[in-house]
Amino acid sequence: MRKVGNKGNRKNHAPSKKYEKYKIEGGKVKKGRFCPRCGPGVFLGNHEDRVVCGKCGYVEVK
């Protein structure tokens, strides 16, 4: 029988801490930007020269 995957070599990663990246004020979410393709709930990553969605790959160059 053939083994699928490599379960013994998993690495531990730090949690994303999404709760630090937004605030809820008056029942609305306050955050920089959401992805225009994916909609609310998917944040855009803010880099030095671009803004990127990690889910769909949407990119805006600053």
C-alpha positions in Angstrom: 0.0 0.0 0.0 1.3 3.4 -1.0 1.5 6.3 1.6 -0.1 9.5 0.5 1.1 12.8 2.1 3.8 13.3 4.6 2.1 13.7 8.0 5.3 13.4 10.0 6.9 16.6 8.6 4.3 19.2 9.6 5.5 22.6 10.8 3.9 24.7 13.5 2.9 28.1 12.3 1.9 31.2 14.3 -1.8 32.2 14.2 -2.7 35.0 11.9 -4.1 37.3 14.7 -6.9 38.6 12.4 -8.6 40.1 15.5 -5.8 42.7 15.6 -6.4 43.9 12.0 -9.9 45.3 12.4 -12.1 47.0 14.9 -15.9 46.9 15.3 -17.5 50.3 15.9 -21.3 50.8 16.0 -22.0 47.4 14.5 -19.7 48.0 11.5 -16.2 46.6 10.7 -13.5 49.3 10.5 -10.5 48.1 8.4 -8.4 49.4 5.6 -9.6 47.4 2.6 -11.6 44.3 1.6 -11.0 42.4 -1.6 -13.4 43.7 -4.3 -13.7 40.2 -5.9 -14.1 38.1 -2.7 -16.2 40.6 -0.8 -16.4 41.5 2.9 -14.5 39.4 5.3 -11.4 38.8 3.0 -8.7 41.4 3.8 -6.1 42.8 1.4 -2.5 42.4 2.4 -0.8 45.7 2.5 2.8 45.6 1.0 5.2 48.4 0.3 4.4 48.6 -3.5 1.1 46.7 -3.8 -2.1 45.5 -2.2 -2.8 41.8 -2.6 -5.6 39.4 -1.8 -4.3 36.1 -0.4 -7.4 34.1 -1.4 -8.0 34.9 -5.1 -4.7 36.7 -6.1 -6.1 40.1 -6.8 -3.3 42.8 -7.0 -3.4 46.6 -7.1 -0.1 48.4 -7.6 0.3 51.5 -5.5 
